[in-house]
Amino acid sequence: MSAHYVIDRKGCVYALVPEEKRAWHAGVSYWAGQAGVNARSIGIELTNPGHEFGYVPFTDDQIEAAIELCRAILSRHAIAPCHVVGHSDVAPARKCDPGELFPWRRLAEHGIGLWPNVSSPVSGGGDAAAPEGTSARGAASALARFGYGVPPPWTCRWKR
């Protein structure tokens, strides 16, 4: 495994792989209609023991460094800010990082990534009359349009 950058807990940024070269941080992955995210992304890792070894909040120094680094990368490349995503976005069946403690909202406030503006709660139940996004079919369709590699839940996977 490798990444283009690593940010330690003190906010020090280490450049490991030149941005124009491929790093191996995402593994088997999919985003925005294409597999193999490593071939078309810039990987940033933030040091954290992770869920298996005592997951802890990211430090303010790490997040400030990540914001600065992301803004610099976005200024150098034609990357839409909404395409700044985590491993859990590009490989959700295999990866759970950066995890629930990662402050995506804070990054979105700086124009990096996205944070949803939820004005009303979404109800479940799969009601056919429910607005798109509230049924399993609508949710899968919306996720696929956003970039996720989500198989449609209505596709039969077994033959009888």
C-alpha positions in Angstrom: 0.0 0.0 0.0 1.1 3.5 -0.7 -0.4 7.0 -0.9 0.7 10.3 -2.4 0.6 12.0 1.0 0.4 11.1 4.7 -0.5 13.6 7.4 0.6 12.7 10.9 -1.2 13.7 14.1 0.9 16.9 14.5 -0.2 18.0 11.0 3.1 17.3 9.2 2.5 16.4 5.6 4.8 13.8 4.0 4.9 13.6 0.2 5.5 9.9 -0.7 4.5 9.5 -4.4 4.6 12.3 -7.0 1.0 13.3 -7.9 1.5 12.4 -11.6 2.3 8.8 -10.6 0.0 6.1 -9.4 -0.1 5.3 -5.7 -1.8 2.2 -4.3 -4.2 3.5 -1.6 -7.7 2.5 -2.8 -7.3 -1.0 -3.9 -10.3 -2.6 -5.7 -12.5 0.5 -6.0 -15.1 2.3 -8.0 -16.3 5.9 -8.4 -18.2 8.0 -10.9 -18.6 5.2 -13.4 -15.1 3.9 -13.4 -13.3 1.1 -11.5 -9.7 1.3 -10.4 -9.6 4.6 -8.5 -5.9 4.4 -8.0 -5.3 5.2 -11.6 -7.1 8.5 -11.4 -6.8 9.9 -7.9 -4.5 11.4 -5.4 -4.4 9.5 -2.1 -4.1 11.2 1.3 -3.8 9.1 4.4 -4.2 10.6 7.9 -2.6 8.6 10.7 -5.1 7.1 13.1 -5.0 3.7 14.7 -8.3 2.8 13.0 -11.3 0.9 14.3 -9.3 -2.3 14.9 -6.7 -0.6 17.1 -8.5 2.2 19.1 -10.0 4.7 16.6 -9.6 8.2 17.9 -10.7 11.6 16.7 -8.5 13.3 14.1 -6.5 16.2 15.5 -7.2 19.8 14.6 -3.6 20.0 13.2 -4.4 17.0 10.9 -7.6 18.5 9.6 -6.1 22.0 9.1 -3.2 20.3 7.1 -5.7 18.2 5.2 -7.7 21.3 4.2 -4.6 23.2 3.1 -3.3 20.2 1.1 -6.7 19.5 -0.5 -7.1 23.1 -1.5 -3.6 23.1 -3.1 -4.3 19.9 -4.9 -7.7 21.2 -6.2 -5.9 24.3 -7.5 -3.4 22.2 -9.4 -5.8 19.7 -11.0 -9.3 19.6 -12.6 -10.9 17.8 -9.7 -14.4 18.7 -8.8 -14.5 19.4 -5.0 -17.4 16.9 -4.7 -15.1 14.2 -5.9 -13.0 14.4 -2.8 -14.1 11.2 -1.2 -13.0 8.6 1.3 -11.9 5.0 1.0 -15.3 4.1 2.4 -16.9 5.8 -0.6 -14.9 4.1 -3.3 -14.7 0.6 -1.6 -17.6 0.5 0.8 -17.7 -3.3 1.0 -14.0 -3.4 2.1 -13.1 -0.1 3.8 -14.5 2.0 6.6 -12.0 4.8 6.7 -11.8 7.6 7.3 -14.8 6.7 9.5 -17.5 8.4 11.4 -15.1 10.7 13.3 -13.8 12.4 10.1 -15.1 15.9 10.0 -16.5 16.0 6.4 -18.7 19.0 7.3 -15.7 21.0 8.3 -14.0 20.2 5.0 -17.2 21.1 3.0 -17.2 24.5 4.8 -13.8 25.0 3.0 -15.1 23.9 -0.4 -13.8 20.3 -0.1 -16.0 17.3 -0.5 -19.7 17.5 0.3 -21.9 17.7 3.3 -25.7 17.2 2.8 -28.1 19.9 3.5 -30.9 17.9 5.0 -34.0 20.0 5.4 -36.4 17.2 6.3 -36.0 13.6 7.6 -36.1 10.8 5.0 -38.7 8.2 5.8 -38.1 4.6 4.9 -40.5 1.7 4.2 -40.0 1.4 0.4 -43.5 2.9 -0.3 -43.9 3.1 -4.1 -45.5 6.5 -3.7 -42.6 7.9 -1.7 -40.4 10.5 -3.3 -37.2 9.2 -5.1 -34.5 8.5 -2.6 -36.8 7.2 0.1 -37.3 3.7 -1.4 -34.5 1.2 -1.8 -34.8 1.7 -5.6 -34.7 5.4 -5.4 -31.9 5.5 -2.9 -29.7 3.1 -5.0 -30.5 5.2 -8.1 -29.5 8.5 -6.4 -26.3 6.9 -5.0 -25.3 5.6 -8.4 -25.9 9.1 -10.0 -23.7 10.6 -7.3 -20.8 8.2 -8.1 -21.2 5.2 -5.9 -20.9 1.7 -7.4 -24.2 0.5 -6.1 -25.9 -2.6 -7.6 -29.6 -2.0 -8.1 -31.5 -3.7 -5.3 -34.3 -4.8 -7.7 -31.9 -6.9 -9.9 -32.4 -10.6 -9.3 -29.0 -12.1 -8.5 -30.2 -15.7 -8.5 -32.0 -17.7 -11.2 -34.8 -20.0 -10.2 
